[in-house]
Amino acid sequence: MKSGAINLVVEGSQIDTEPFPLERQKNGETLRSALRVRGGQETFSGLTIRQGRTMKEDLAEIKTRHINADGELEIDREVTEKQVDDIEFFEVNTEFVITESTRDDAARELLSFAMDGSVQQALIDVVEFAKANPSAEMNMAGTDQGSNVDHITAVGDIQHATDLPDDVRDHPNILLGFEDLEWEQRELRGFITKSGYLAIYEPSEMDVEEYSRFVREAVLPFATPDVS
């Protein structure tokens, strides 16, 4: 399985790691942010893929607790400690970046700084994506986490539907499952969300280069940056 959240490089240049680590002050503590990359060689398909990691320190309140003899929960101590938000990514052709989750705001922030531009979460028109793949089975439109439209669990054959609820077209948490999607003489199975998360279950051996090509060729035409 290969999966990740699609982020668009709205403007920017190649990743520059020279300014890192960055430092900031919070509650008297020095907190650091760092970004590391590797790779950058062009593939046979013409893609330049750089894999890397963003790291950002922040302060978190830690409570240690126990259950006392009366069965009540008690706090032993409460301390503030440094924790690191550690996110892997890969960047393709200075066009888009794949992160681990659609909630990776810290990664987008550091990548925007490193690319001297703007890296923004992609929003996918899942209805048009479905219609562009008429041979595939796309009969599930559910929701990913945090949705307010839980009543939508199945929509049926959305490639040919003309009266879809507005929630299906517009809500950022819509999830679309697909099977038998033909691409490069193979049939793909997975899901994609309106909020830009793409998971490919089959073929299970799909690698980063193939995943990147699928995103570039089959998904980006239906992607717009989230400027909200």
C-alpha positions as CSV (number, residue, x, y, z in Angstrom):
1,M,0.0,0.0,0.0
2,K,1.2,3.5,-0.8
3,S,-0.6,6.5,0.7
4,G,-0.3,10.1,1.6
5,A,-1.7,13.6,1.5
6,I,-1.3,15.7,-1.6
7,N,-0.1,19.3,-1.2
8,L,0.4,21.7,-4.0
9,V,3.4,23.9,-4.5
10,V,1.5,27.1,-5.4
11,E,4.7,29.1,-5.7
12,G,8.3,28.3,-4.8
13,S,11.6,26.9,-5.9
14,Q,13.7,23.9,-5.0
15,I,14.0,23.0,-1.3
16,D,16.8,24.9,0.4
17,T,17.9,23.4,3.7
18,E,20.7,25.9,4.4
19,P,18.6,28.1,6.8
20,F,17.8,25.2,9.1
21,P,17.7,24.6,12.0
22,L,15.4,27.5,12.8
23,E,15.0,28.7,16.4
24,R,12.1,30.4,18.2
25,Q,11.4,31.2,21.9
26,K,8.4,30.1,23.8
27,N,7.9,30.3,27.6
28,G,11.6,30.8,28.0
29,E,12.5,27.7,26.0
30,T,14.4,27.6,22.8
31,L,12.5,25.5,20.3
32,R,14.0,24.3,17.0
33,S,12.7,23.3,13.6
34,A,14.6,21.4,11.0
35,L,14.2,20.0,7.5
36,R,16.3,17.3,5.8
37,V,16.1,16.0,2.3
38,R,17.8,13.3,0.3
39,G,17.7,12.1,-3.3
40,G,16.9,14.5,-6.2
41,Q,17.9,12.4,-9.2
42,E,15.7,12.3,-12.2
43,T,13.8,9.0,-12.8
44,F,13.4,7.3,-16.1
45,S,9.9,8.8,-16.3
46,G,11.3,12.3,-16.0
47,L,10.3,13.0,-12.4
48,T,12.7,14.5,-9.8
49,I,11.7,13.1,-6.4
50,R,13.3,14.3,-3.2
51,Q,12.4,12.5,0.0
52,G,12.8,14.0,3.4
53,R,11.6,14.8,6.9
54,T,10.3,17.9,8.7
55,M,10.9,18.2,12.4
56,K,9.4,20.9,14.7
57,E,9.7,21.1,18.5
58,D,6.9,22.4,20.7
59,L,6.0,22.4,24.3
60,A,3.4,19.9,25.7
61,E,2.0,19.5,29.2
62,I,2.6,16.0,30.5
63,K,0.5,14.7,33.4
64,T,1.4,11.5,35.3
65,R,-1.6,9.9,37.0
66,H,-2.6,7.0,39.2
67,I,-5.7,5.5,40.7
68,N,-5.8,5.8,44.4
69,A,-7.1,3.3,47.0
70,D,-10.6,4.9,46.8
71,G,-10.7,4.3,43.0
72,E,-10.2,7.9,42.2
73,L,-7.9,9.3,39.5
74,E,-5.1,11.5,40.9
75,I,-2.5,13.5,39.2
76,D,1.0,12.9,40.5
77,R,2.8,15.7,38.7
78,E,2.3,18.0,35.8
79,V,5.4,19.1,33.8
80,T,6.0,20.8,30.5
81,E,8.3,19.0,28.1
82,K,9.6,19.4,24.6
83,Q,8.0,17.1,21.9
84,V,8.9,16.8,18.2
85,D,6.4,16.7,15.4
86,D,8.2,14.5,13.0
87,I,6.8,14.1,9.4
88,E,8.2,12.3,6.4
89,F,7.5,13.6,2.9
90,F,8.5,13.4,-0.7
91,E,8.5,16.4,-3.1
92,V,8.1,15.9,-6.9
93,N,9.3,18.3,-9.6
94,T,8.7,21.3,-7.4
95,E,5.0,20.8,-8.2
96,F,3.6,18.9,-5.3
97,V,4.5,17.3,-1.9
98,I,3.2,14.2,-0.4
99,T,3.0,14.2,3.4
100,E,1.7,11.6,5.9
101,S,-1.6,13.3,6.7
102,T,-3.9,16.1,5.6
103,R,-3.3,17.6,9.1
104,D,0.4,18.1,8.6
105,D,0.3,21.9,9.0
106,A,3.8,22.1,10.5
107,A,5.2,20.3,7.5
108,R,3.5,22.7,5.1
109,E,4.8,25.6,7.1
110,L,8.4,24.5,7.0
111,L,8.3,23.4,3.4
112,S,6.8,26.8,2.4
113,F,9.8,28.5,4.2
114,A,12.3,26.1,2.6
115,M,10.9,26.6,-0.9
116,D,10.5,30.4,-0.5
117,G,6.9,30.1,-1.5
118,S,3.6,28.5,-0.6
119,V,2.8,24.8,-0.1
120,Q,-0.9,24.3,0.4
121,Q,-3.2,21.3,1.0
122,A,-4.9,20.1,-2.2
123,L,-8.6,19.8,-2.6
124,I,-9.8,17.1,-5.0
125,D,-12.9,17.3,-7.1
126,V,-13.8,13.6,-6.5
127,V,-16.9,13.8,-8.7
128,E,-14.9,14.8,-11.8
129,F,-12.2,12.4,-10.9
130,A,-14.8,9.6,-10.9
131,K,-16.3,10.7,-14.2
132,A,-12.8,10.7,-15.8
133,N,-12.5,7.0,-15.0
134,P,-15.7,5.5,-16.3
135,S,-14.3,1.9,-16.4
136,A,-13.7,1.9,-12.7
137,E,-16.1,0.9,-10.0
138,M,-16.6,3.9,-7.8
139,N,-19.7,3.2,-5.7
140,M,-18.8,4.5,-2.3
141,A,-18.8,8.1,-1.2
142,G,-18.4,8.2,2.6
143,T,-16.6,10.5,4.9
144,D,-13.1,10.7,6.4
145,Q,-12.5,11.6,10.0
146,G,-14.0,14.7,11.5
147,S,-17.0,14.9,9.1
148,N,-20.3,16.5,9.8
149,V,-22.0,14.6,7.0
150,D,-22.0,11.1,8.5
151,H,-25.5,10.5,7.0
152,I,-23.8,10.1,3.6
153,T,-22.5,6.5,3.6
154,A,-23.1,5.4,0.0
155,V,-24.1,7.3,-3.1
156,G,-23.9,4.5,-5.7
157,D,-22.8,5.0,-9.3
158,I,-21.5,8.6,-8.9
159,Q,-19.9,8.6,-12.4
160,H,-23.4,8.9,-13.9
161,A,-25.3,10.6,-11.1
162,T,-26.8,14.0,-11.9
163,D,-28.5,14.8,-8.6
164,L,-25.7,14.4,-6.1
165,P,-26.3,16.1,-2.7
166,D,-24.3,19.3,-2.4
167,D,-22.3,17.7,0.5
168,V,-20.8,15.2,-1.9
169,R,-19.4,17.8,-4.2
170,D,-18.4,20.4,-1.6
171,H,-17.7,18.9,1.8
172,P,-13.9,18.6,2.4
173,N,-14.2,15.3,4.2
174,I,-15.8,13.3,1.4
175,L,-14.1,9.9,0.7
176,L,-14.4,8.1,-2.6
177,G,-13.4,4.4,-3.0
178,F,-12.4,3.0,-6.3
179,E,-11.8,-0.5,-7.8
180,D,-10.5,-1.7,-11.2
181,L,-9.3,1.8,-12.1
182,E,-7.2,1.3,-15.3
183,W,-3.8,2.9,-15.3
184,E,-0.7,1.8,-17.3
185,Q,-2.3,-1.6,-18.1
186,R,-3.0,-2.3,-14.4
187,E,-6.1,-2.1,-12.3
188,L,-5.9,0.0,-9.2
189,R,-7.8,-0.2,-5.9
190,G,-7.9,2.4,-3.3
191,F,-9.6,5.6,-2.1
192,I,-9.2,9.4,-2.4
193,T,-10.7,12.1,-0.3
194,K,-11.9,15.6,-1.1
195,S,-9.3,16.8,1.4
196,G,-6.4,15.4,-0.7
197,Y,-5.6,12.0,0.8
198,L,-4.9,9.2,-1.7
199,A,-4.3,5.6,-0.7
200,I,-3.5,2.8,-3.2
201,Y,-4.1,-0.7,-1.9
202,E,-3.5,-2.6,-5.1
203,P,-1.1,-3.1,-6.7
204,S,0.5,-3.5,-3.3
205,E,4.0,-3.2,-4.7
206,M,3.4,0.3,-6.0
207,D,6.5,2.4,-5.2
208,V,7.1,6.1,-4.6
209,E,7.9,6.8,-8.3
210,E,4.7,5.1,-9.6
211,Y,2.6,6.7,-6.9
212,S,4.0,10.1,-7.9
213,R,3.3,9.5,-11.6
214,F,-0.3,8.5,-10.8
215,V,-0.8,11.6,-8.7
216,R,0.7,13.8,-11.4
217,E,-1.2,12.2,-14.3
218,A,-4.5,11.2,-12.8
219,V,-5.2,13.3,-9.8
220,L,-3.6,16.8,-10.2
221,P,-5.9,17.7,-13.1
222,F,-8.7,17.7,-10.5
223,A,-6.8,19.4,-7.7
224,T,-6.9,23.0,-6.5
225,P,-5.1,24.6,-3.6
226,D,-7.0,25.1,-0.3
227,V,-6.8,28.8,0.2
228,S,-9.3,28.9,3.1
